[in-house]
Amino acid sequence: MDTTMDMLNDAEGFLRLNARLIDRHRFALHFRGAGPAPVLAALRPYENPDGGYGHALEPDLRGEASQPVPAQHALEILHETGADDDPAVARIAAHLETITAPDGGVPFVLPAGPEAPRAPWWRTTDTEPPGSINPTASLAGLLYRAGLPENPWLKNAAEFCWRYLEAPGAEPGPYDVLAILTFLDHTPERDRAEAAFTRHRATLAAAATLDPHAEGAVHSPLDLAPTPHGYGRRLFTDETVQAHLDALAAARRPDGGWTVGFLIWTPVTEPEWRGHITVERLLTLRAYGMIGT
């Protein structure tokens, strides 16, 4: 089995050949002792004057205009650089107020003209799409984590999330589950979060595919629990998590990177996604002690 140094060297070589600049800088931040400034500098060009993010920060949304999910990615990147106090966080919250549906949630995707290329699943026929638990719950959880509990948008978005979680008959899909777990991990209403987790535990766990060798567009337990902390980890046994960690380490391709199981609809997205997911997989392996730094 490769040593940590072998794995990191091979991954770095893969990233240098294939990945976006922002993911190369993220790798250097987490595994080469580099500072956060290059990551933040690489993030800035994705930001729009309205405070939102576009320009293919979410690789399957190729248009320039701001969309909700790229704002989620921006918050994740700001956090990992230690920049929760960056003014961009408040700009994101202010932008979300301008795109929130009357129900208090943010739509999954906003309409855009035919000039904005995007993957087939990133389209809506609604001129005014309703709020969606994905990405509203993720955005709310990440803004809580960033320290904005009194933000006006966040208060309304949290109410939207609680209505979803406390209404009967909720049937979240896998990406909805990821969003819900982010919200539950970071909401300050801890007793309410624990009650919601207990109520939905079986449904949340069912979003993962337990076969560690399954292929295709599946979510493994490690997608729901990328670190040993949080509600996602509580969904699975130690044995299940270890089996998936072993499978994850073995899934690295000969070129040093990992790949994704979902459809690649245009050629440029494959190296972009692979660069992103390679950094994410290394972070998960490190979080569980499978590799060092």
Steps between C-alpha positions, in 0.01 A plus 500: 500500500625848415626718780343837574787668318445282192129574499547873541775520240290307249194713574702819461626382163145425391377839617779687324404332174124520527348710777378856520729754663273528805522127571877498454522777758259313730728197485802717581313655793401170655796279416803717420486760774410787268303797626137584424563812291541319165173310554314821579655673200391212276146518640451872430452476122197276553321773698252730328419863583171383654690305769418161352719256312500355151756450222503120545606495866241219490646326193164393359369859497712659230327839488628823647190591701469432872330178607422367850725193508818686400437724803505183710834400348638847570401478867668161527822634349496814714463283811784265416732799457401632843320794341156478662539869583572597140258769371408259220296299753273796574477574128380145439232534769384829351488344154292209625235744619453614141440149361291346780156371403187616686504175701831603661721253318753545225424323170714207395587683180397834355371543145752620248491571131611256233839668495589340835616141441431258780459130566152363423413458869571867571194634321162626610187574302369731774540871447478540879619168646407418860745455783676166530643331806811450284683739511309709757594272789866490394519877466332553836729253674812652347396853597437381856847351499641827371353684797196680355217376728323839505501549124147578370524256210622224726207535740246455221697222335522311831123520536468355149730212597318428825163494321641241262648289777200517731228444242379142447596309191839651416680287240844653446719379218875446547598861429219619726646280774842659460340843540296393803804357675688827449211692651462267797873503569513879533165632613522651850169329591669184618206330672284559196774364275535186710126440485496547122796266456332233711177536305665478157795276580388201296413716200832682516699177519307352208650763269834318511593189305656256745683288244855644509566375148189639333559709189306775334314799640481376857560665835723310739487540877813714468314749282258547788777480760817646345642552851455304825305793645136593457173323447605325180751283685232391746303337219748215446687236696875504545525193278305665218711814512827305502392288204427815302827662604689198372302508176556874463877465535497219243287702255782740418579478131847419363541866402486598869149645511150392581202518270127564528218259430252739340453598137767709331293698251775713347872417491635788708304402810678168545843639597334780698290257701785254540727771633238610750410150615866399533556772759176400676595132512841578644339718767264218595781246524698738716200580722466128579870448556557299183776732385721752676571858402 
